[in-house]
Amino acid sequence: MNRFYVVLTVVAVVLGITVFMLLRTGGGAPAAAAGPPPTVADDGFRGYSLGQASAPVEITEYLDFECPVCATFATVQLPTIKEQLINTGRVRWKFRDYPLPIHKYSRFAAHAAQCAGAQGRYFEMQDQLFAHHQWAQTGKDPSSLFRSLAQAAGVDLNAYDACMQAGRYAQRIEYSRKEGDSLRVDGTPTFFANGKKLDFRRLPGSDDFKAIADSIIAHARTPKPRS
Amino acid sequence: MRHRQAIALLALVGLFVALYLWLHALGFGGAIKCGASGGCETVQTSQWAVFLGMPVAFYGVVGYLALLVVALAALRPTALAQRRWNSLLAALASVGFLFTIYLTYLELFVIHALCRWCVGSAVIVTLTWIVSLLSLRSPGIRTDPAASPQQPGPRV
């Protein structure tokens, strides 16, 4: 065989093995961050909150990052709610994770948000994950996209990578999901107002939450009858 | 002949670079190996990573494969003396080179991120293009008349 073809064959084999190894070790969604942890521990964390601590109404939202309705709510309804209720000091909004088992990457996305949160960028990462929600429709491994979104959210990627590889917040997310189970969360998004579960027949908007906040604030102001 | 061999070798290396990027774009293998800069992810997840409905890397795979096949075809003993293969290789390399200029412009001035794999491919395409131009200027291969099949002579 001509020496050139021998060289060409050797190069092809070496490059083929290299590409295979690169794809094999390319990371993927780190199992530690993508799957449920073997044990669950309460680290005392009760969700990231928007709004003033003194707000009379606390809405807790159980969300799944892969859920399209959650994405719609976050991108369409929540900005108005922020403007009208949260920024005005009437409502404090708390986010809890409730990754649904039918969604392959929701737990992984929740973990990405928590790793961003460790660097003070939870809300920025949440915005990125919901604003670029096409990742939830493709079914592709979103690890590289999430890194890119984390970078756009101002997250230090070295710390982010270490956090994701270690699955540092896997137990926290699982604790939140179990908490949701105990509160009879049966889908996402599910809302609680000052601990009371809210039932909506459709995706609620700012008017719904305004009415709820008004009602709670009015009841709180009603003087108790003298005994 | 050396030029055609060089083009075949460069096309083979470029083919695997493009293949890796294409397979990554299809969702194989998770995070791209690209260092900590994140430039590859920025480029690969940008709106420019898809051209006419297909990942840009797919066109790289097709282009490099075409160059490799043509270069190997041009290396057949019967094709060695035919200069039209040099023209075909130069034409293919020029198309790839122009496409690479466009992609590099996007990286530098639109996306503002550089992907190391894309830079590697750009270097390969540029070298291929230069070699293909040099092959156009090189003298044709002289064939040994003694080795060529004998022409039928006049019958006696």
Boltz contact constraints between the chains, C-beta under 6 A:
constraints:
  - contact:
      token1: [A, 4]
      token2: [B, 5]
      max_distance: 6.0
  - contact:
      token1: [A, 11]
      token2: [B, 12]
      max_distance: 6.0
  - contact:
      token1: [A, 12]
      token2: [B, 12]
      max_distance: 6.0
  - contact:
      token1: [A, 15]
      token2: [B, 16]
      max_distance: 6.0
  - contact:
      token1: [A, 19]
      token2: [B, 16]
      max_distance: 6.0
  - contact:
      token1: [A, 19]
      token2: [B, 19]
      max_distance: 6.0
  - contact:
      token1: [A, 19]
      token2: [B, 20]
      max_distance: 6.0
  - contact:
      token1: [A, 22]
      token2: [B, 20]
      max_distance: 6.0
  - contact:
      token1: [A, 22]
      token2: [B, 33]
      max_distance: 6.0
  - contact:
      token1: [A, 23]
      token2: [B, 23]
      max_distance: 6.0
  - contact:
      token1: [A, 23]
      token2: [B, 28]
      max_distance: 6.0
  - contact:
      token1: [A, 23]
      token2: [B, 29]
      max_distance: 6.0
  - contact:
      token1: [A, 26]
      token2: [B, 29]
      max_distance: 6.0
  - contact:
      token1: [A, 26]
      token2: [B, 30]
      max_distance: 6.0
  - contact:
      token1: [A, 26]
      token2: [B, 31]
      max_distance: 6.0
  - contact:
      token1: [A, 27]
      token2: [B, 30]
      max_distance: 6.0
  - contact:
      token1: [A, 27]
      token2: [B, 31]
      max_distance: 6.0
  - contact:
      token1: [A, 28]
      token2: [B, 30]
      max_distance: 6.0
  - contact:
      token1: [A, 140]
      token2: [B, 27]
      max_distance: 6.0
  - contact:
      token1: [A, 141]
      token2: [B, 27]
      max_distance: 6.0
  - contact:
      token1: [A, 141]
      token2: [B, 30]
      max_distance: 6.0
  - contact:
      token1: [A, 143]
      token2: [B, 30]
      max_distance: 6.0
  - contact:
      token1: [A, 143]
      token2: [B, 31]
      max_distance: 6.0
  - contact:
      token1: [A, 144]
      token2: [B, 31]
      max_distance: 6.0
  - contact:
      token1: [A, 144]
      token2: [B, 32]
      max_distance: 6.0
  - contact:
      token1: [A, 144]
      token2: [B, 41]
      max_distance: 6.0
  - contact:
      token1: [A, 145]
      token2: [B, 45]
      max_distance: 6.0
  - contact:
      token1: [A, 147]
      token2: [B, 41]
      max_distance: 6.0
  - contact:
      token1: [A, 148]
      token2: [B, 41]
      max_distance: 6.0
  - contact:
      token1: [A, 148]
      token2: [B, 42]
      max_distance: 6.0
  - contact:
      token1: [A, 148]
      token2: [B, 45]
      max_distance: 6.0
  - contact:
      token1: [A, 151]
      token2: [B, 38]
      max_distance: 6.0
  - contact:
      token1: [A, 157]
      token2: [B, 38]
      max_distance: 6.0
